[in-house]
Amino acid sequence: MEQVVDEDTEKFVHLVCGLSHRAAAYLQIGKASEAFDDATSASTVLREQAALISTLLSSVQKEQIHSREGQAALLLGRFEHAMEAFSRAAYESSANESTREKYSEWLAKCQQKIDLDSQKPKTAVTPAPVVVPVQPAPVPATSTSSKTGRPIVPKYQYYQNDNFMTISILEPNVKPEHLNVTFGLDHLTVILTKSGKKFTVICGTLFSGVNIEKCKTKFMDEKVLIKLKKLEKHEWRDLFGLGMQDKEEKDSKTEVGGDIDPETGIKKVVPTMDPQKAINTPYASQRDWGAIERDLKEQEKNEKPEGEEAMNVLFKDVYSKADEDTKRAMIKSFQTSGGTVLSTNWDDVSKTDYEKERQAPKGMEWKSWEGKKLPQKDGD
């Protein structure tokens, strides 16, 4: 009998699968935080809408959702969360022995990390930390975090302008003694103590450098704001990146490249702006681009062309300074003669039909496409 699926149920299925696939893509490119958010959201929808969508998803699909959630949590150092996710994934893969062994190894690794973090002596870990029956059985107790009230790591979001990158920790009523924020020149670490447990909310290399002395933390009732003062006024493409390493690479490329005269090997003097005037410009650097443009135009003006280029420059100069009759004479004579005549005398050009009175340079003659010689005016 074919199963009838209503529109709402289909939407939930597409949402869960889409979040799971995107989490896998984020894991492939090393974005663990984004992968964790997507996989956790997919897992939450799967649990909350189990009555609607559980039968429409295969065990493999459910396993993948929980597995990706566990992998992302493990990369972020959230070992207890990872254990719970791997336990659910192991349950869904109960019929596959090789897969169960993989999850047993991951669970053992998580347990070791938890023991090290809590500074407890390592306990012996059996080859199979979770007993997974071949037949369907209740989910292991470690997956009931929502019922036991275990604290959840707070999420964060960020926004920016040219001067500051502002991060909002979405956790209400945080006390200063429960939040440890460490600013580095291009690194940020945020550790929150919640219900007696420490959670690493942010830890990584920033997109660019910051002014440590002007960075600050503001505690509000509904959230915590962390303001990072940028060293340079420009937009960051992301919160995290290569930090000052990226700037050093760009600076080294600039020094090796465009600022050195290729002929003399001497570093060029690049015009810069007064710092007070630079504040009102849209450029991140202090270079005076207006002065640079004027210098380039002056260089072009002083260059002395040679050969055919010199002739073209001469003709351009004559044309630009000529009156209307001279311009008409130059255009008509050159175009109708096939490029063999260029005259500035409109009185002569206006009376001459260059298509009938063909002229050619000395030593040359006109021919048709078939090679037939055409009549032409004899040269002087």
N, C-alpha and C positions, 0 to 999 in steps of 0.2 A: 504494500500500500504506500503510495507516494505521500511524503510528509508535506503539509501545508505550512509555509513560512510567511508570517505577516511582515509588513514593511518595517516596523520598529525592530523586530528581531533581526532582520537582515542588516539593518544599519549597525546594530551592536556587533554583529559578526564581522562586518567590514571594518569597523573601528578597531576591534581587537587585532585583527590580522594586519591592518595597516600600521598600527603602533608597533607590533612585533617585528615586522619587516624593516621599519625605519630604525628600530633599536639595533637590529643586526647590522644595518648599514653604518650606523654611528660607531659600533664596535670595530668595524673593519677599518675605519679611518682614525681610530684612536680617541673619539669623543665619548669618554666613559660617562660623564655627567648627563649628557643628552640621552645616551642610550639607557641610563638608569631611569630617567624620568619617563621615557616612552614605555619601557618594559614594565615598570611599576604600575603605570596607568593601565596598561593592557591586563596585567594580573589582577588589579582591583576590579576592573569591569567584569572580568571573567568570574571572579568570586561573587560579586554583587548580583550579576545577572545569570547565575549558574542555571537557574530553573528554565530560562529562555534559550540560552545558547550552548549549554554544555553538550547536548546531544548533537549539535550541528558542527562541532569541532572534533577532529580526530585526536587521539592520544598523542600523536606526534606533534600536532600543532600546540597542544597544551604544554607538552614537555618543552618545546622550543621557547615558549613565552617565559616559563619559569627559569629555564636555563640561561636565557639572555639577561634576565633580571639578576640572577646570581652572579654571572660573569661581570656585569657592570658594577654591582655592589662590591665584589672582590677587588676590582681595580681601584675603587674609591676608598678601600679600607674599611668598609662597613661589613665586617665579617659575620656578625650575628644575623644581619639581614640576608647575607649571602647563604648562610646555612639553611635558613628557612626556605629560601627560593630553591636551592639545590635539593632539599628534602621533597618539596612538591614535585620537582622535575623527576626525581628518582621514582616517586610513586607512579607517575604517568608512564614511565618506561619500564615498569615492573616485569614485562614479558621479555625484555631484551637484557640478557646477562652481561654482555660486554658494556652496554651503556650504564648498567647499574654499577659496574666496577669503576667506571669513570667518575660517577657522582660520589662514590665512596672515597675516592682519592681527594676530590675537591672538598668534601665534608671534613675529612681528616686535616687538610691544610687549613681550613677555616678554624677548626678547633684549636690547632696549634697556635695560630695567630691570636686567638682570643686568650689563650693561656698566657702567652707572652705579654700581651697588653695588660692583663690583670696581675702580672708578676707572680703568677702561681706556678708551682713546679709542674713540669710536663707530666701528664698522665698517659698511661699506655693506651694507644689507640688501636683498636681491633681492626682487622682488614675490612669489616663491614660495619661502620658505625650505626647505620640505620637498617633495621630488619625490614625488608620489603617483600611481602608475600607475593607469590605468583598470581593468586586469585585476588580480585578487588577487595580491598580492606580499608578501614578508616585511615585518613591522612595522619601521619605521625604528629605527635603532640607539639613538635617544634614549629609547626605551621600555624599555630593559633595565637599569633602575636596580637591580632586585633581583639581577641577576647581577654588576653591577659593584661592589656593596657600598657604594653611596652612602648617607651617613648620613640617618636619618629623624628628622624633628622630633618631640621627645618630646610625649606627651600629658599632660594634667593633669586633676585632679578636685578638687572642693572640698566642704567641709562647714562647719557653723557652729553656734554657740550665741549667746546674747544678747550676749556680750562680744567674741568673736573670729570672724572669717572665716578659715578655714585652707585653704590651697591646697597640694595635693601635686603636685609635678613628678615624673612617673613616669620618672625617669632614674637608673640606679644609678651610684655612684662618681663623682659630680660634685665637682670641686674648687672651692673658693671663688673662685679666680682665673679660672675659666671661666664664672662666672655673674654677670651684672650685673643687680641688682635696684634699681629706682628707685621710691621711694615718693613719692607726691604727696598732697595733702590729700584728693583724690577721684580719683586716677589711679594706675595701676600699670603699670610696664613691666618685663618679664623677658626678657633676651637671654642665650642660651646659646651658648657656643663649643664646637663639637663637630667633631672631626676637621679642625680648621683652618677651619671654616666657622661663621659666625654665624647663629643662628636666633632670630627673634622669637617666643617662646613665648606671651607675653601682652602686650597693649598696648591699653589702653582706659580709659574713664571708669567708675569703680566705681558701684555702686548708691547708696552714701551715703558720707559722710565718714569718715576714719580719723584716729587719733592717730599722727602720723608717728613721734614719739619712742618710742612703745611697740610699733611694728611690728618684727618680727624675722624672720631667716632661719635655719633650722636644717638642717644638712647631715647626712644619714644614709647608710648604706651602700646602701640600695635606692632611696632617693628624697630629694627636698629638700622641706622644709616651709616655707611662707611664711605667717606669722601676721599678720593685719591686725587691729589693735585698733580696734573701732568707737567712734565719737564718742558715739553714743547706743545704749542697750540696746534693741534690737529686732531682729526677724528680717528679713533681706533677702530679697526675692522672687527675686533672681538675683544673680550676681556683678557684672554690669555694669548700668549704668542712667544716670540723669541726674546722679548725684553730688550736690554741694551745691546745684546749681541747683534740684533738686526740693524740697529743704528750704526754700530761700529763697522759692519760689513758695507753699509751704504756709504759711510764716510770714506772708507778705504777705497771704494770704487770711484768716488768723486775725486779723490786726490790723485789716483793713478790715471784717471781719464780726462774729462773735459777741461780741467783747470790747468793743464800743462800744455804748453806750446809744442806741437809735434816736431817743429823744425829746429827750435833752439833747445828744447828739453827744459826750459825755465818755467817755473810756475807763474801763471798769469795773475795779475792783480784784478780781482773781481770786485766791481763796485758794490758797496753795502750801504744800507740806509741808516739814518740816525735812529737809535732805539725808540725815541719818543714818537717819530713819524711812523715807524714800522707797526705800532700798535693798531693803527687804523687801516692797515692793508690786509687783503685777503690771503697773503702768502705766509706760509709757516716759516720760511727762511728769512734771513735779514738782507737778502740780496736786493739791490735796486735794479729791478728788471727794466724800468724805463731808461736808466742810464746805459744798461747793457744793450738795449735795442738801438739807442742812438750811436753807440760805439760801432755796432755792426754795420749800420747804414753808412757811417763815415768810412769804415774800412772798404765797403763795396764801392763807394765813390772814388776812393784813392787807388783802387786796383786798376792796372793798365792791361786791358785785354789785347790779345794778339791774333793775327790771321783773320779768319772768317768772322770770329766773334767781334773783332775790332770793327769790321765793316758793318755788322749788324748794329753795334752800339752807335756808330756814326749815323746810320740811316734812322735809327730811333730818335736820336737827338735832333736831326734835321726835321723829321716829321713832327715831333712834339713842339717845335718852335715855329712851324710853318703856318701860313694863312690858309684859308679854306680852299682857294684855287690850287695852291701848291699841293695840298693833301689830296685833292681830287685827281690831279695830274699823276701823282705818284701811284695812287691806287689803280687808276685805269691803265696806265702804261704797263705796270708790272703784271697785272692780272690778265689783260687781254693779249699780251705778248708772250704769255707762257713763261714769264720770269726772265726774259732775255733783254728787256728794256726797263729802265727806271728813270723817268724824266720828271723834272719839277716845273716845266714850262707848259702851263695849261693852254696857252694859245696854240701851240703845236699839237699837243696831245688831243685837244678837242676836235681837231680837223683830221686826225690820222686814224685809219682803221687798221690796227695792228694784226688783226686776224687775216686780212687780205695782203697787207704789206708786211709780210713776215720778215723778221730780222733775226740773225743769229750771230753769236760771237765769231771772231775771225778763226778760220780753220774748221768751222762746224757748219752743218746744213740741216734743214728740216726734212723729215721723212714721215710718211704715214705709218700706221701700225703694220701694214702689209710690206713695208720696206720701200714703198714707191717714193721717189724724190718729189718734193713739193716746191712750187715756185717761191722764191724769197727775194727780198731786196738786197742788192749787192752792197757790201760794206764799203766804207770809204777807204 
